[in-house]
Amino acid sequence: MVASLPEPPELIRRNFHGTRFAPPRYWPWEDVWLRYSTLDDVRVWADFLKQSLPSATDRFVASARKKIGRQFTYRLR
C-alpha cells in the first residue's frame, strides 16, 4: 500500500532523502501508523488486523503475565 501512495511534494522528498517507500520500522514504544489512501487499502488493513490481532494479543498477555510473575518472585525473595 505504501508503494501505491502518490509521490509527495519535492520539499518532502528532499527532507526524507528517498525513504518514502521504505517499509516502516517501529520501535516497541512507537505508535504504528497504517498508511492508506483508498477504501480498498483500509479493507486490506482491516483484514490483516482481523487475522493478526488475536494471536498478537495472546502473545502480549502471555509475555505480560511472565513479567508480572517474575516481579512477584523477585519481591518474595
WOKA-V987573 format. One record per residue. N is the residue number from 1. RES is the residue in one letter. SS is DSSP state (2 for helix, 1 for strand, 0 for the rest). PSI is psi in whole degrees, -180 to 180 (none if undefined). Layout:
n:N res:RES ss:SS psi:PSI
n:N res:RES ss:SS psi:PSI
This chain:
n:1 res:M ss:0 psi:-39
n:2 res:V ss:2 psi:-42
n:3 res:A ss:2 psi:-22
n:4 res:S ss:2 psi:-8
n:5 res:L ss:0 psi:148
n:6 res:P ss:0 psi:157
n:7 res:E ss:0 psi:138
n:8 res:P ss:0 psi:166
n:9 res:P ss:0 psi:157
n:10 res:E ss:2 psi:-42
n:11 res:L ss:2 psi:-42
n:12 res:I ss:2 psi:-42
n:13 res:R ss:2 psi:-42
n:14 res:R ss:2 psi:-41
n:15 res:N ss:2 psi:-29
n:16 res:F ss:2 psi:1
n:17 res:H ss:0 psi:49
n:18 res:G ss:0 psi:13
n:19 res:T ss:0 psi:4
n:20 res:R ss:0 psi:-43
n:21 res:F ss:0 psi:4
n:22 res:A ss:0 psi:141
n:23 res:P ss:0 psi:135
n:24 res:P ss:0 psi:141
n:25 res:R ss:0 psi:128
n:26 res:Y ss:0 psi:144
n:27 res:W ss:0 psi:157
n:28 res:P ss:0 psi:-26
n:29 res:W ss:0 psi:-1
n:30 res:E ss:0 psi:151
n:31 res:D ss:0 psi:143
n:32 res:V ss:0 psi:127
n:33 res:W ss:0 psi:125
n:34 res:L ss:0 psi:101
n:35 res:R ss:0 psi:139
n:36 res:Y ss:0 psi:160
n:37 res:S ss:0 psi:-14
n:38 res:T ss:0 psi:167
n:39 res:L ss:2 psi:-35
n:40 res:D ss:2 psi:-39
n:41 res:D ss:2 psi:-44
n:42 res:V ss:2 psi:-40
n:43 res:R ss:2 psi:-40
n:44 res:V ss:2 psi:-46
n:45 res:W ss:2 psi:-41
n:46 res:A ss:2 psi:-43
n:47 res:D ss:2 psi:-43
n:48 res:F ss:2 psi:-47
n:49 res:L ss:2 psi:-39
n:50 res:K ss:2 psi:-38
n:51 res:Q ss:2 psi:-34
n:52 res:S ss:2 psi:-33
n:53 res:L ss:2 psi:-41
n:54 res:P ss:2 psi:-47
n:55 res:S ss:2 psi:-35
n:56 res:A ss:2 psi:-41
n:57 res:T ss:2 psi:-44
n:58 res:D ss:2 psi:-43
n:59 res:R ss:2 psi:-40
n:60 res:F ss:2 psi:-47
n:61 res:V ss:2 psi:-43
n:62 res:A ss:2 psi:-43
n:63 res:S ss:2 psi:-44
n:64 res:A ss:2 psi:-41
n:65 res:R ss:2 psi:-40
n:66 res:K ss:2 psi:-44
n:67 res:K ss:2 psi:-41
n:68 res:I ss:2 psi:-42
n:69 res:G ss:2 psi:-42
n:70 res:R ss:2 psi:-38
n:71 res:Q ss:2 psi:-43
n:72 res:F ss:2 psi:-36
n:73 res:T ss:2 psi:-44
n:74 res:Y ss:2 psi:-37
n:75 res:R ss:2 psi:-33
n:76 res:L ss:2 psi:-22
n:77 res:R ss:0 psi:none
